[in-house]
Amino acid sequence: MVNLENRLKQLEDKIKQPNFRENKGLGNEVGYYVFDYPAEQELLVREQIDYLKSKYATNNHDFQLVIFDLYDIIIDILIREGFLELCMEFEETKGFSEITKAVNEMLRMEEDNQSNELLAYIKNHTPKNAIVFLTGVGKCYPMMRSHKILNNLHQFVDDVPVVMFFPGEYDGQSLMLFSEIKDDNYYRAFKLVD
């Protein structure tokens, strides 16, 4: 594997290409991509995302880079709904696995429809000329699984490219979080750079 700095440079080169933003050449597939990286390099990846965010924040570009930290969105929804304190109490009395189920139910992550709170938030905050970066996958585990996001996102966002930053390995079919925890198979995303 090419070193991470080179792969991050390739990522920037890729998103600047007009055909990437138009989702050309994907055989009518939704433009979903996974940028996998070693979990121990999380801080370097975050720095590069912050750099790209500031670099492309001006109106001098024909696209808008929109970054969604999945963990931050979940916390914001829990606060908005008044459930954050209840979650902490529930975790103490019922345990972490039960709070994971409860949060998934509240967010409607198991449902295959437009009521999914997390994905509706992404849809409602994504402009037409965007490139979407999804971050925070590792922070969400095990409360949120990356394959659930990717499997359901097409119902919400299908007209702009989406890049999920994944701390682990993606071989084009299987997601392995932290290079140790196998997630369900996912076949719709393309590996952004090798």
N, C-alpha and C positions, 0 to 999 in steps of 0.2 A: 504494500500500500504506500502510495506517495505520502510524504510527510504532511502533517495537518496544515501547516502554514501554506504550502502549495495548493492543497485542496481548497482552503478558504479563498485563496486568490482565484482559483478556477470557478468557485461559486460566484464571486463577484463578476467575473467575465461572463458567466452564463446568464445571470439575471439582466445584464445590460443588453443582451441580444434581443432584437425586436421579435424574432420568431419564438423565443421562449415565452415572452409575455402574451403572445397570440395563441399559445398552445398548439403550434403547428407541428406536424410530424408525429403526433401521438396516436394515430389510428383512431381518432374520435374518442380517445380516453380522456377523462378529466385530468388536468395537469397537476397531479399530486406527485411530490418528490420527497425523498428522505435524504437528509444529510446526516450520515452516521459518523460518529467520532468516539474515541476512547473516553469513557466517563471521567477519567482523571484529568482530562484536558478541558473540562467544563469552563473554567475561568477564562482560558484563552478564547474559546468559542464565544462566550458572553462578551468579551472585549471587542471581538471582531463584529459581532452583531450591533453593539453600541456604536462602533465606528461607522458601519454601513448606514445605520439609522441617521446619524448626524450628517453624513456625507450626502445622503439622498433626501434630506429633509427640505431642501429648497425647492422652489417651483421651476427650477431650470431643467427638470427631467420630465420625460413623457410618461412616467409612472410614479406611483406613490408606494413606498415601502411601509407596510403596516405590520407591526410586531405584536403578537398576542402571547403573553405568558399565561399558560393554562392554569397554573397554580394561583396566580394573582386573580384571575377571573373567578375561579371557584371561591376564593376567600371573599372577594367583593360580593358575589351572589349570596353567600352565607350571611354576610353582614347585612346586606340589603333586606333579606328575608327574615332577619332577626334570629337566625339559627346558629350563629357561631358559638355563643355561650352555651346553648343547649347541646351542641356537638361535644364541647369539652366535658360537660357533665355526663352526657350519654357515654362517652368513651370511658370515663372513670367507672361507671356502673355496669356497662355492658361489654366493654372491650373494643379494641380497634377494629376487628373484623365486622362487628355490628355497626360501627359508625361508618365504615366504608360502604356497607349496604345502604344505610340510611341516606348518606350523601348522594349516592348514585340514584336512589329513588327520587330524592328532592330535585336533582338536576334532570331527571327523566332520561338518564343515559341508556337505560335498557330498552326504551321505547324507540321504535323505528318510525318516528313521525316528526312533525314540525314543532313539537312542544319541548324539545331538548333545550334546556336553558343555556348551557355552555355554547352550543353550536349556533343557537339563535343570536347570542351576543356577538359572536364572530361575524355572522351574516349582517347584522344591523350596523356594524362598525367597519365594514369593508367597502371602500369606494370602487367604482367601476374600473379605474385604471391602476389597480393595486397589484402588488406582489405580496402575498401573505407569508410571514414567517411565524411558525408555531414553536414556542420555546417552553421550558418548564416541565418537560415530560418526566424527567427524573424526580423532580420535586413532588410530582403528583402521585407517584407510585406508593402504595398499591391502590390508592383511592380511585385513580383514573388510569385506564389502560390505553395505550397508544392505538391499538387496533380498533378500539371502540370509536375513537375520534375519527380515524381514517375511514372506517366502514360507513359512518353515518354523515360525514361532512358533505358528501356529494349532494345530499338533499338540500343543503343550505348554500354552499358556495361551489359553483361549478363553472364560472366564467373567468376566473383569474387563477394564475398559478399559485400553488400552496407548497411551501417547503417546511417540513417538520424536521426540527433539529433533534436528533435521537442519540442520547448517550449510551451507545452500545453498538451492535452490529446489525446491518440489514443486508441480506444477500439477494434481494429482489423478490423473496417469497416469505421469509421468516424474519421476525423482529426479535432480537435478543438483548433485552435491557441490561445495562451494565456489563454486557458480554457474558452474563450468567443466567438471567431469568428469561426463559422462552415465553414469548407472547404468542397469541394465536397467529396463524398464517394470514398474510395480507398480500394480495396480488395486484392491486390497482396502482400502487405507487412505483415510481421509477427512482432508482438510485441516482442522485443528482450528479455526483462526480465520484470516480473510482479512487 
